[in-house]
Amino acid sequence: MNFGSAVPTVEVTDLKDDDFLLDVREDDEWQAGHAEGALHIPISEFVARYGELTEAAPQDARVHVICRSGGRSAQVAMYLVQQGIDAVNVDGGMQVWAAVGRPVVNDEGRPGFVL
């Protein structure tokens, strides 16, 4: 099976509040602001920490992968699809997430921002 360059994507506006979200941005980006309830595994550590995803994700749940603008998350989503996981890239990433008014919080749970 050849996926080519086509990564399954989803629009931020189509996400539901209980969708499982994986944030693959680096620590400084995460600390500035992230989606509440998201799982954070930086792309630079992703392969080594892959087990954290399989433990945290609900059984058979779709994994929605997000980064700042969609580039890094597309790479991780493709990797997950190749592992047999139902994964999609969140188009436009956290920039679009914030732009459409979705909540962004910092590590203290206060309003955050997207780096």
C-alpha positions, 0 to 999 in steps of 0.5 A, a space after each residue: 500500500 502506497 500512501 504517497 504524500 496524502 496524509 489524512 487531514 481534519 479541519 480544526 472546526 470539525 474536531 469535537 471536545 472529546 477527540 483525542 489530541 496529540 501535540 507534537 510541538 517542542 516543550 517551549 511551544 507547549 508551555 506557552 499554550 496548548 489545547 487542554 487535555 492534549 497529550 504532549 510528545 515532542 516530535 524530536 522524542 516521538 519514536 522513543 516515547 511512542 509507548 506513551 501514546 499507545 498507553 494514553 490513547 483510548 482503544 480504537 480512538 482516532 488520534 488527531 495530531 497537531 503542531 504549530 501549522 501542520 508540517 510536523 504533525 503531518 509527518 507524525 500522522 503518516 508514521 502512525 498510519 504506517 503503524 496501523 493507527 487511525 491518525 489524522 493531521 489537524 490542518 493548520 495546527 495550533 495557529 488555526 486552533 487559536 484563530 477560530 477561538 478554541 481555548 489555549 492554556 499554559 501549564 498552569 491552566 491559565 490562558 496561553 498563546 501559540 508561539 
